[in-house]
Amino acid sequence: MMPRAIRLLLFLTLILSPALTIAVLPVPAEADTRLVDCSRGRRIATALRVPAGRSLMIRISGICTENVVIARDDVTLVAGVAGATINATDPTKNTIQIDGAKGVVIDGLHVTGARNGIVGQSGASFVVQNAFVHNNAQSGIVALGGSTVTVTNTEMTANGATGDVSIGTNGITVVDNSTAYITGGSVSGNSGSGIVVTRSSAARVGRTVRFVPGPVTISGNGARGGSGVSVTRNSYALVDGNTITTNTGSGISLDQAASATITTNRIEGNTSTGISVTNTSAARIGLDERNTAPRREDGFTNVIRDNDGDGISVSYGANANFYGNLIELNGGRGVSVARASAGSFGDNRIRDNVRDGVGVFGSKYSLLAGFGLAPNPDFITNNGTGHDPSQAWGVIVFDGGSARMDNAEITGNFLDGIMVGDASMLDIRNSTVSSNTRNGISAMRGASVDLRSSTVSSNGASGVILSTGTAANVQGSTISTNSANGILATTGSSVTVTSSTISDNGTAGPDRGNGINLFVNSSANVSDSVIERNSRNGIEAHTNSTANVSNTTSSPLMIIQGHTSSGSGQGIIALMSSAVRLFRGFLSNGVTLVAPVTITGNRVGISCFLTSVMESGDALQNPGGGASGISLNTSDDLLGTTLVSTEIVDAGNVPRTVLAPAALTAEGGNCL
């Protein structure tokens, strides 16, 4: 009550100053306080009969066995002593039910033994703080029908053990246009999901309305099916700064047009997927509402690790964007995108996952570093630790999918760095694909690859391998120091190489690696590039394959040199009805507009065997050292080729040196 002296002073002020124009605010009535000691037979329901109009505080002691219904505003139920408990009389009803009331606070109480622990409905507004809500048949806390609940420093545990899973057996359920703010405390060991947000509802988990962190531990939920956090049916959640671990389902699940912002969490050790986004849902993973990337103490936006399934799974029309995450040691893929779309803004570490680093199936995947964020690369490394030969790539794109990767480091994966197949498309730029156990990039069955301004190096087999009708464009890139070929195109595949360097391939041993190897009806168009020091040949065309080699500028960029292996070491070789065309330099008024192709410093400059075809008008320079410029069989001939100070081996294997430009023709041949 207001002290008598203050009341008298206020009264005299009003009486003695009738012309006072400043409004005097009414003094709020003090709260009524009631003490309810249930060990003495007192009842909460009796204390609630105080007439409305003044706030009501009920201090509770002991164990109260009753079902409490609150239908008036401004009620606080608070533990008067530690361990104060409300245990339902009728377990088929709710322990505490708030019917449309505002300003209700449940503070410090144990709430247990009912259908649901605490239920706010019909637009109720209530706070649960410092409480322990446990062992209820359905959910611990429920907000429904447009209600709002704030849950702070509360434990919600072991709910739903005997309830109907179809209704909800969760730590907290937010449903039907309701809102929840959950900060601090824990949600653990509930039979369904830890937190469910559904039917056009919203929740903030781990962050207050004022964006103050309040981490929640969400663990061990889902014994009867469920996830750590489940958001469904056009609902939204902001999940920030929490530990979400050892749940039977996914750590976070978004389904049926749900959406979420997921930042600074540790999502670890869940039995299924770390984060699942499916059925037209959308997620921002590592990016907040302001399109910035808040960091954890360890420097990552989220840590998604050691989950039994994929780290992040995006499927069936869903979309997810992510930045700055650590995605490691998951039992499936690091990131899986199936019939959906996903975009990385960079700075992710996708590593040491049992299956592929990134899998894209009938989907669209983009890695576009930047967009106002630090343009750090994605690192996709050492994936495929399960050593399964069907699912151990750094990146796999299949089933008509597409992937654009800009600024990526793809290294040390168990199989190929990148696998593309089944009419899928790969556009990779400003990236490095290196030190993968098998090939750098593999493409098959009608796939297409566009490789620009990138490096493919030090892989355990070929740098780039194309098979079964695949097409590739290589521009401004370096393909080097791979164990086998720089580029291998086979069975009807084709490659265009422009302004690139293909060098030092075949590190596994002599004669293991061609710069470009064309086999069985394959083709290459090579211009303005350097092909040098590969352990076997510069370009080899075999079995009805074709290589077109040219320059397009006046600079002598197209150089094939330094192939000196004792077993082969030829600049260009055409075998088994293949064709090689060296396009001659173009002169105008004595000025070279297009420079000739230079083939120099090889053990053999050009070989043409077994009814192969060669066309040339360029200077073939291979001076000194007894090296052969051209090697011909009896069935081959060469017309219109200018030889400069070059030793020639003719059909009789008799070396001759031509000291001046001359043309050579071998009888009965098909090289034109």
C-alpha positions in Angstrom: 0.0 0.0 0.0 1.0 3.6 -0.6 2.3 5.3 2.6 -0.4 7.5 4.3 1.9 10.6 4.2 2.4 10.4 0.5 -1.4 10.0 -0.1 -2.1 13.1 2.0 0.5 15.2 0.2 -1.0 14.2 -3.2 -4.5 15.1 -2.0 -3.4 18.5 -0.7 -1.6 19.3 -4.0 -4.7 18.6 -6.0 -7.0 20.6 -3.6 -4.7 23.7 -3.2 -3.8 23.9 -6.9 -7.1 23.8 -8.9 -5.5 25.6 -11.9 -2.7 23.0 -12.1 -2.4 22.1 -15.8 0.1 19.3 -15.5 -1.6 15.9 -15.5 -0.9 13.8 -12.5 -0.6 10.2 -13.5 -2.5 7.7 -11.4 -0.4 5.7 -9.1 -0.6 2.0 -10.0 -2.2 -0.2 -7.4 0.2 -2.5 -5.6 0.1 -6.2 -6.3 -1.8 -8.4 -4.0 0.4 -11.2 -2.6 -0.9 -14.5 -1.5 1.0 -17.3 0.2 0.0 -20.8 -0.8 1.6 -23.6 1.3 0.3 -26.8 -0.3 1.8 -28.9 2.4 -0.8 -27.3 4.7 -3.6 -28.0 2.3 -3.8 -24.5 0.7 -4.9 -24.3 -3.0 -3.7 -22.1 -5.8 -7.3 -22.0 -7.2 -8.5 -20.3 -4.0 -5.8 -17.6 -4.3 -6.8 -16.9 -7.9 -10.3 -15.8 -6.8 -8.9 -12.3 -5.9 -10.9 -9.9 -8.0 -9.3 -8.6 -11.2 -8.0 -5.0 -11.4 -4.8 -5.5 -9.4 -1.9 -7.7 -10.2 -1.7 -10.8 -8.2 1.4 -12.6 -6.9 1.0 -16.1 -5.5 4.0 -17.5 -3.6 3.9 -21.3 -3.6 5.5 -23.7 -1.2 5.4 -27.5 -1.2 3.8 -29.8 -3.7 0.5 -28.6 -5.0 -1.7 -31.3 -6.6 -4.2 -29.5 -8.8 -4.9 -28.4 -12.3 -4.6 -24.6 -12.4 -6.6 -22.4 -14.8 -5.7 -18.8 -15.2 -8.3 -16.6 -16.9 -7.3 -13.1 -15.5 -4.5 -10.8 -16.4 -1.4 -10.0 -14.4 -0.9 -13.1 -12.4 2.5 -14.4 -11.1 3.0 -17.9 -9.8 6.4 -17.9 -8.1 8.2 -20.5 -6.0 8.3 -19.3 -2.4 10.9 -22.0 -1.6 13.1 -24.2 -3.8 11.4 -27.3 -5.2 7.9 -25.8 -5.1 5.8 -28.0 -7.5 2.5 -28.1 -9.3 1.5 -31.7 -10.1 -1.7 -32.2 -11.9 -4.6 -33.9 -10.2 -6.2 -35.0 -13.5 -3.4 -36.2 -15.8 -5.7 -35.9 -18.8 -5.8 -32.1 -18.4 -3.1 -29.5 -18.5 -1.2 -28.7 -15.3 -1.4 -24.9 -15.9 -3.8 -23.5 -18.5 -3.8 -19.8 -19.4 -7.0 -18.9 -21.2 -6.4 -15.6 -23.0 -4.8 -13.9 -20.0 -2.1 -11.4 -20.4 0.9 -10.7 -18.2 1.1 -14.2 -16.6 4.4 -15.2 -15.1 5.4 -18.7 -14.0 8.6 -18.4 -12.0 10.8 -21.0 -10.4 8.3 -23.8 -10.3 8.3 -27.5 -11.1 5.4 -28.2 -13.4 4.6 -31.9 -14.1 2.3 -34.8 -14.3 -0.3 -33.7 -16.8 -1.3 -33.9 -20.5 0.7 -30.7 -21.1 2.7 -28.8 -18.5 1.8 -25.2 -19.3 -0.6 -24.2 -22.1 -1.3 -20.6 -23.2 -4.2 -20.3 -25.6 -6.7 -17.8 -27.2 -4.2 -15.0 -27.5 -2.6 -15.5 -24.0 0.7 -13.7 -23.2 2.9 -15.4 -20.6 6.4 -15.8 -19.3 8.0 -19.0 -18.0 11.3 -18.4 -16.2 13.7 -20.3 -13.9 11.3 -23.2 -14.1 11.5 -27.0 -14.5 8.7 -28.4 -16.8 9.0 -32.2 -17.0 7.4 -35.6 -17.3 4.2 -34.4 -18.9 2.4 -36.8 -21.3 2.4 -34.5 -24.3 4.4 -31.2 -24.4 6.1 -29.3 -21.6 5.0 -25.9 -22.8 2.4 -25.0 -25.5 1.6 -21.7 -27.1 -1.4 -21.8 -29.4 -4.1 -19.8 -30.9 -2.2 -16.5 -31.3 -0.5 -16.7 -28.0 3.0 -15.4 -27.0 5.4 -17.0 -24.6 8.8 -16.0 -23.3 10.8 -18.9 -21.9 13.9 -17.9 -20.0 16.4 -20.1 -18.1 14.0 -23.0 -18.0 14.5 -26.7 -18.3 12.0 -28.6 -20.4 12.8 -32.3 -20.2 11.3 -35.8 -20.4 8.0 -34.7 -21.8 5.9 -36.8 -24.2 6.9 -40.3 -22.9 3.3 -41.5 -23.0 1.5 -39.0 -25.2 0.2 -39.2 -28.7 3.0 -38.4 -31.1 0.6 -37.1 -33.7 -0.5 -34.4 -31.3 2.9 -33.4 -30.1 5.3 -34.8 -27.5 7.8 -32.0 -27.4 9.7 -29.8 -25.0 7.8 -26.8 -26.3 5.2 -26.5 -29.1 4.4 -23.2 -30.8 1.3 -23.5 -33.0 -1.4 -21.6 -34.9 -0.1 -18.1 -35.3 1.7 -18.1 -32.0 5.1 -16.7 -31.0 7.9 -17.9 -28.7 11.1 -16.3 -27.3 13.3 -19.0 -25.8 16.5 -17.9 -24.1 18.8 -19.8 -21.7 18.1 -23.1 -20.1 17.7 -26.5 -21.8 15.3 -28.6 -23.8 16.4 -32.2 -23.4 15.2 -35.8 -23.4 11.7 -35.1 -24.8 10.2 -38.0 -26.8 9.2 -35.8 -29.8 11.2 -32.8 -30.9 12.8 -30.4 -28.5 11.2 -27.3 -30.0 8.3 -27.4 -32.6 7.2 -24.2 -34.4 4.3 -24.9 -36.8 1.2 -23.6 -38.6 2.2 -20.0 -39.3 4.0 -19.5 -36.0 7.4 -17.9 -35.1 10.2 -18.4 -32.6 13.5 -16.9 -31.5 15.7 -19.6 -30.0 18.8 -18.4 -28.1 18.3 -14.7 -28.7 16.0 -12.2 -27.0 13.8 -9.7 -28.8 16.6 -7.2 -28.3 19.2 -9.5 -29.9 20.9 -10.3 -26.6 22.4 -13.8 -26.7 20.8 -16.4 -24.4 22.1 -19.9 -25.5 19.8 -22.9 -25.1 21.0 -26.5 -25.0 18.8 -28.7 -27.1 19.8 -32.3 -26.7 18.7 -35.9 -26.6 15.2 -35.3 -28.0 13.4 -37.5 -30.4 13.2 -41.0 -28.9 9.8 -41.4 -30.5 10.7 -39.5 -33.6 11.6 -35.8 -33.8 14.4 -33.2 -34.1 16.2 -30.8 -31.9 14.3 -27.8 -33.5 11.4 -28.5 -36.0 9.9 -25.7 -38.0 7.0 -26.6 -40.3 4.0 -25.3 -42.2 4.8 -21.7 -43.1 6.5 -20.9 -39.8 9.8 -19.1 -39.1 12.6 -19.5 -36.6 15.7 -17.6 -35.7 18.1 -20.1 -34.1 21.1 -18.4 -32.7 24.0 -19.3 -30.4 22.7 -22.7 -29.2 24.1 -26.2 -28.7 21.9 -28.7 -30.6 23.3 -32.2 -30.0 22.5 -35.9 -29.8 18.9 -35.6 -31.0 17.5 -38.7 -32.7 16.3 -36.8 -35.8 17.9 -33.8 -37.4 19.5 -31.1 -35.3 17.3 -28.5 -37.1 14.5 -29.5 -39.5 12.6 -27.2 -41.8 9.6 -28.7 -43.7 6.6 -27.6 -45.7 7.4 -24.0 -46.6 9.1 -23.1 -43.4 12.1 -20.7 -43.1 14.9 -20.1 -40.7 17.9 -18.0 -39.9 20.6 -20.2 -38.3 23.7 -18.5 -36.8 26.5 -19.2 -34.3 25.2 -22.6 -33.3 27.0 -25.9 -32.5 25.0 -28.6 -34.2 26.7 -31.9 -33.4 26.2 -35.6 -32.9 22.6 -35.8 -34.1 21.5 -39.2 -35.3 20.2 -37.9 -38.6 21.1 -34.7 -40.5 22.7 -31.6 -38.9 20.3 -29.3 -40.8 17.5 -30.5 -43.0 15.7 -28.1 -45.4 12.9 -29.7 -47.5 9.6 -29.3 -49.3 9.9 -25.6 -50.5 11.5 -24.4 -47.2 14.3 -21.8 -47.0 17.2 -21.3 -44.8 20.0 -18.8 -44.2 22.8 -20.7 -42.5 25.5 -18.4 -41.2 23.9 -15.3 -42.5 21.7 -13.2 -40.3 18.7 -10.9 -41.1 21.0 -8.0 -42.0 23.0 -10.2 -44.4 26.1 -10.1 -42.1 27.8 -13.2 -40.7 28.1 -13.2 -36.9 31.0 -15.4 -35.7 31.4 -17.8 -32.9 34.5 -17.7 -30.7 36.1 -20.3 -32.9 35.7 -18.0 -36.0 32.9 -20.0 -37.7 29.3 -18.9 -38.1 28.0 -22.4 -37.3 29.8 -25.7 -36.4 27.9 -28.6 -38.0 29.9 -31.7 -37.2 29.7 -35.4 -36.4 26.1 -35.9 -37.3 25.2 -39.4 -38.6 23.6 -38.2 -41.8 24.5 -35.2 -44.0 25.8 -32.0 -42.5 23.3 -29.9 -44.5 20.5 -31.5 -46.6 18.5 -29.4 -49.0 15.7 -31.2 -51.0 12.4 -31.1 -52.9 12.1 -27.5 -54.0 13.8 -26.0 -50.9 16.5 -23.3 -50.9 19.4 -22.6 -48.6 22.3 -20.1 -48.6 25.3 -20.5 -46.3 28.5 -18.7 -45.4 31.3 -19.3 -43.0 30.3 -22.7 -41.6 32.5 -25.5 -40.4 30.9 -28.7 -41.8 33.0 -31.7 -40.9 33.1 -35.3 -39.8 29.5 -36.0 -40.8 28.4 -39.6 -41.6 26.9 -38.6 -45.0 27.8 -35.7 -47.3 28.9 -32.3 -46.0 26.2 -30.7 -48.1 23.6 -32.5 -50.1 21.3 -30.7 -52.6 18.6 -32.9 -54.3 15.9 -31.4 -56.6 16.4 -28.1 -54.8 18.8 -25.1 -54.9 21.6 -23.9 -52.7 24.0 -21.1 -52.7 27.3 -20.7 -50.9 28.7 -17.2 -50.3 32.0 -18.7 -49.4 34.3 -19.2 -46.4 32.9 -22.6 -45.6 35.1 -25.5 -44.5 33.6 -28.7 -45.8 36.0 -31.4 -44.8 36.5 -34.9 -43.5 33.0 -36.1 -44.2 32.4 -39.8 -44.7 30.8 -39.3 -48.1 31.1 -36.5 -50.7 31.9 -33.0 -49.6 29.1 -31.5 -51.8 26.5 -33.6 -53.7 24.2 -31.9 -56.2 21.5 -34.1 -57.8 19.0 -32.6 -60.3 19.6 -29.3 -58.5 21.2 -25.9 -58.8 24.2 -25.1 -56.6 26.2 -21.9 -56.7 29.3 -20.9 -54.9 29.5 -17.1 -55.3 32.0 -15.7 -52.9 31.5 -12.1 -51.9 28.2 -10.1 -52.3 29.3 -7.7 -49.6 30.9 -10.4 -47.4 34.6 -11.1 -47.2 35.4 -13.0 -50.5 37.0 -16.0 -48.8 37.0 -19.3 -50.7 35.2 -22.4 -49.7 37.6 -25.2 -48.7 36.2 -28.7 -49.7 38.9 -31.0 -48.4 39.6 -34.6 -47.5 36.0 -35.8 -48.0 35.2 -39.5 -48.6 36.8 -40.8 -45.4 34.5 -43.8 -45.6 36.5 -44.8 -48.8 33.3 -45.8 -50.5 34.1 -45.8 -54.3 30.6 -44.7 -55.2 30.4 -41.6 -52.9 33.7 -40.1 -52.0 34.2 -37.0 -54.2 34.9 -33.5 -53.2 31.9 -32.3 -55.3 29.5 -34.5 -57.3 27.0 -33.1 -59.8 24.6 -35.6 -61.3 21.1 -36.1 -62.7 21.0 -33.0 -64.8 22.1 -30.7 -62.0 24.2 -27.6 -62.3 26.9 -26.1 -60.2 28.8 -22.8 -60.5 31.8 -22.5 -58.2 33.8 -19.3 -58.0 36.7 -19.2 -55.6 36.9 -22.7 -54.2 39.7 -24.9 -52.9 39.0 -28.5 -53.6 41.8 -30.6 -52.3 42.7 -34.0 -50.8 39.4 -35.8 -51.4 39.4 -39.6 -51.6 38.3 -40.0 -55.2 38.1 -37.1 -57.7 38.0 -33.5 -56.7 34.9 -33.0 -58.9 32.7 -35.5 -60.6 30.0 -34.3 -63.2 27.7 -36.7 -65.0 24.4 -37.4 -66.7 23.9 -34.1 -68.7 24.9 -32.0 -65.7 26.8 -28.7 -66.0 29.9 -27.4 -64.1 31.1 -23.8 -64.3 34.2 -23.4 -62.2 36.3 -20.2 -61.9 39.1 -18.8 -59.9 39.5 -22.1 -58.1 42.1 -24.7 -57.3 41.5 -28.4 -57.7 44.5 -30.2 -56.4 46.0 -33.2 -54.5 42.9 -35.4 -54.8 43.5 -39.1 -54.8 42.3 -39.7 -58.3 41.4 -37.2 -61.0 41.0 -33.5 -60.5 37.8 -33.1 -62.5 35.9 -36.0 -64.1 33.0 -35.6 -66.4 30.9 -38.3 -68.1 27.7 -39.1 -70.0 26.9 -35.8 -71.7 28.1 -33.5 -69.0 29.6 -30.1 -69.7 32.5 -28.3 -68.0 33.6 -24.7 -68.2 36.9 -24.2 -66.4 38.3 -20.7 -66.3 41.1 -19.0 -64.5 41.7 -22.0 -62.3 44.5 -24.5 -61.4 44.1 -28.2 -61.6 47.3 -29.8 -60.2 49.0 -32.6 -58.4 46.1 -35.0 -58.6 46.7 -38.8 -58.4 45.5 -39.5 -61.9 44.6 -37.0 -64.7 43.9 -33.4 -64.2 40.7 -33.4 -66.3 39.1 -36.6 -67.7 36.1 -36.4 -70.1 34.2 -39.5 -71.3 31.1 -40.6 -73.1 30.0 -37.5 -75.0 31.2 -34.9 -72.6 32.3 -31.3 -73.6 34.7 -29.0 -71.8 36.0 -25.5 -72.2 39.3 -24.7 -70.6 40.3 -21.0 -70.6 43.0 -19.1 -68.8 43.8 -22.1 -66.6 46.8 -24.2 -65.6 46.7 -28.0 -65.6 50.0 -29.3 -64.2 51.9 -31.9 -62.2 49.1 -34.5 -62.3 50.2 -38.1 -62.1 48.8 -39.1 -65.5 47.4 -36.9 -68.3 46.8 -33.2 -68.2 43.5 -33.7 -70.1 42.1 -37.0 -71.2 39.1 -37.0 -73.6 37.6 -40.3 -74.6 34.6 -42.0 -76.3 33.2 -39.1 -78.2 34.2 -36.2 -75.9 35.5 -32.8 -76.9 37.6 -30.1 -75.3 38.5 -26.5 -76.2 41.7 -25.2 -74.7 42.5 -21.4 -74.9 45.2 -19.3 -73.3 46.1 -22.1 -70.9 49.2 -23.9 -69.7 49.3 -27.7 -69.6 52.6 -28.8 -68.2 54.6 -31.3 -66.2 51.9 -34.0 -66.2 52.8 -37.7 -65.9 54.6 -37.4 -62.6 53.9 -41.1 -61.8 56.7 -42.0 -64.2 58.0 -41.8 -67.8 55.4 -42.2 -70.5 52.4 -42.0 -68.1 51.1 -38.6 -69.1 50.2 -36.7 -72.2 49.5 -33.0 -72.1 46.2 -33.7 -74.0 45.2 -37.3 -74.8 42.4 -37.8 -77.3 41.0 -41.4 -77.6 38.2 -43.0 -79.6 36.3 -40.4 -81.6 37.3 -37.4 -79.4 38.5 -34.0 -80.4 40.3 -30.9 -79.2 40.6 -27.3 -80.4 43.8 -25.8 -78.8 44.9 -22.3 -79.3 47.2 -19.7 -77.7 48.4 -22.1 -75.1 51.6 -23.7 -73.8 51.9 -27.5 -73.6 55.3 -28.4 -72.2 57.4 -30.9 -70.3 54.7 -33.6 -70.0 56.3 -37.1 -69.5 54.8 -38.6 -72.7 53.6 -36.4 -75.5 52.3 -32.9 -75.9 49.1 -33.9 -77.8 48.2 -37.5 -78.7 45.2 -38.2 -81.0 44.3 -41.9 -81.1 41.5 -43.9 -82.9 39.6 -41.6 -85.1 40.3 -38.5 -83.0 41.1 -35.0 -84.1 43.2 -32.2 -82.8 43.1 -28.7 -84.2 46.1 -26.5 -83.1 46.4 -22.8 -83.8 47.2 -19.4 -82.7 44.7 -16.6 -82.9 47.0 -13.6 -82.2 50.4 -12.3 -83.5 52.2 -13.4 -80.3 53.7 -16.9 -80.6 51.6 -18.3 -77.7 50.9 -21.8 -79.1 54.0 -23.6 -78.1 54.5 -27.4 -77.8 57.9 -28.1 -76.3 60.1 -30.0 -74.0 58.6 -33.5 -74.4 61.8 -35.5 -74.3 60.9 -38.9 -72.8 63.1 -41.7 -74.1 60.0 -43.9 -74.7 57.9 -41.3 -76.5 58.4 -37.5 -76.0 56.7 -36.3 -79.1 55.2 -32.9 -79.6 52.2 -34.2 -81.5 51.3 -37.8 -82.4 48.4 -39.0 -84.5 47.5 -42.7 -84.4 44.9 -45.0 -85.9 43.0 -42.9 -88.4 43.2 -39.7 -86.4 43.8 -36.2 -87.6 46.0 -33.3 -86.5 45.7 -29.9 -88.1 48.2 -27.2 -87.5 46.9 -23.9 -88.8 49.5 -21.8 -90.5 50.4 -18.3 -89.6 48.6 -15.6 -91.6 50.7 -12.9 -93.3 49.6 -9.5 -94.7 52.1 -7.1 -96.3 55.0 -9.0 -94.6 53.4 -8.5 -91.1 52.5 -11.7 -89.2 48.9 -11.2 -88.1 48.6 -14.7 -86.6 51.7 -16.3 -85.3 52.6 -19.9 -86.3 52.4 -22.7 -83.9 55.8 -23.5 -82.5 56.8 -27.1 -81.8 60.3 -27.2 -80.4 62.6 -29.0 -78.1 60.8 -32.3 -78.3 62.4 -35.7 -78.8 60.2 -36.0 -81.9 58.3 -33.0 -83.2 55.4 -34.7 -85.0 54.5 -38.4 -85.7 51.8 -39.6 -88.0 51.1 -43.3 -88.0 48.6 -45.8 -89.5 46.6 -43.8 -92.0 46.4 -40.7 -89.8 46.0 -37.3 -91.3 48.2 -34.2 -90.7 47.8 -30.7 -92.2 50.3 -28.0 -91.5 51.7 -24.8 -92.7 53.6 -23.7 -89.6 57.3 -23.6 -88.8 58.4 -26.7 -87.0 61.5 -25.8 -85.1 63.4 -28.5 -83.3 67.0 -27.6 -83.8 70.1 -29.4 -82.7 70.9 -32.3 -80.4 70.0 -35.0 -83.0 66.3 -34.7 -82.1 63.9 -35.6 -84.9 61.5 -33.0 -86.2 59.1 -35.3 -87.9 58.8 -39.1 -87.9 57.0 -40.8 -90.8 55.9 -44.3 -91.7 55.8 -45.6 -95.3 52.0 -45.0 -95.4 52.3 -41.4 -94.4 53.2 -38.2 -96.1 53.4 -34.6 -95.2 52.7 -31.7 -97.7 53.3 -28.0 -97.3 55.3 -28.2 -94.1 58.3 -25.9 -93.7 61.2 -27.5 -92.0 63.9 -25.3 -90.5 67.3 -26.8 -89.7 65.6 -30.0 -88.6 66.7 -33.6 -88.7 64.2 -35.9 -90.4 63.7 -39.6 -90.1 62.3 -40.9 -93.4 60.5 -44.1 -94.2 63.8 -46.0 -94.4 64.7 -44.8 -90.9 67.6 -42.9 -92.4 68.3 -39.6 -90.7 68.7 -36.6 -93.0 69.3 -33.0 -92.1 67.5 -30.3 -94.1 69.4 -27.0 -93.7 67.0 -24.9 -95.8 63.2 -24.8 -96.0 61.9 -27.7 -98.0 58.8 -29.9 -98.5 58.8 -33.6 -97.9 56.5 -36.2 -99.5 56.4 -39.9 -98.7 54.9 -42.2 -101.3 51.5 -43.8 -100.9 50.5 -42.0 -97.7 47.4 -40.3 -96.4 48.8 -37.5 -94.3 47.7 -34.3 -96.1 
